[in-house]
Amino acid sequence: MKNRIHAMTEAQLILHGSSPLVIGDGAHDVVIARFGNLRDRVALPAKSEGGRRVYDFATHDRSLAPGDVYVASCGDRQVTFRIDRDAKSGQTPVLGRLIAFPPAP
């Protein structure tokens, strides 16, 4: 439990939808791993849209666990985020479930 409390204070984002919309940098795959268990991870089969890679969990009927902390990485960039405990899956408002990496140089 100590790691979970520490992880929540380290989260850079709180998503209010459990089906993230992920936009990669256009050059690297995006990998999402549960914080504290890097073996529980998924590499996103992102499709290219205008040079950027986009993956919408909602359109693939997928979601992440509410209350859990995750790390998303794309190339040498990463962001730590938590899914709000009351988050719903599916097509919730985009701004509440968006993870976007800056375009690759």
N, C-alpha and C positions, 0 to 999 in steps of 0.2 A: 504493500500500500504506500510505503514511503516514496517509491519511484513514481507512482501515479500522481501523487500530490506535487512532487518536484516537476514532473513533466508538464502538468497543467500550468504552472507558473512560467514555464519556458515557452509555451505555445505562442507563436507569432500571430496566428489567426484563430478565430473561432468561426466555424461554418455553421449556419443555421438551417442548412439542408444536408441530409446525409448522402445525397447523390451528387458529388462534386462535378463541376464543369471545369476541366483542366485544359489549359492552353500552354503548350510547350514552347520552347524557344525556336523551333524550326530546324534545329540541327541535331538534337539529342532526344533519345527516348525519355519518357517520364516514368519514374519508379516510385511507387507509394508503399511504405512499410509501416506496420504498427510499431509505435515507439516501444523500445524495450524488447522487441522480438523481430529482429531484422529478417528472420526466415519467413515470417508471415508478411509477404510482400507480393505486389503485382506490378508487372511491367505493362504499361498501357499500349495497346495496339492503336496508336493515334493515326488518324488520317490527316493528310495535309490540306489546309484551306488557306490559300494565299501565302504559302511558304511557312505558315505556323502549323503546328500539330495540335489537334483538338480532340478531346475525348470527353464525352458526356455520359456519366454513369447512368443518368435517368433514361436516356434513349436505349441503353443496353440493359435496362431493368436490374441495375446493380446499386448497391449502397454500402456505406461503411457503418460501423457500429456507433450509435450515439453514446457520447460520454468518453469515447476512446481518443487517444492522442496518436497522431501519425506524422511521418516525415515524408515529404515529397521532394524528390531530387530530379534535377534535369541538368546534365553536364556537371559543372562544378558548383552549381547553385542548389540550395535547398531551403525549404521552409517547413517549420513545425506547425501543425495545426491540430485543433481539437474539434470534434463534432459535438455540438451542443446536445445536452442530454434530452432535450425536447424536440430535436430535429426530426423532420419527416423525410421520407424518401420520395423520389420521383421529381416531377417538374415543379419544384418550388421556385420562388424568385431567384434569378440568376445571380444577383449581387450577394445573396446569402450563401452561395455555394461555389463561388468562383475562386480558382487558384490559377494565377497567370504568371508565367515567367517572362522576363524581358526578351526581346528578340536577340538571337545570336548575332555577334558582330560580323 
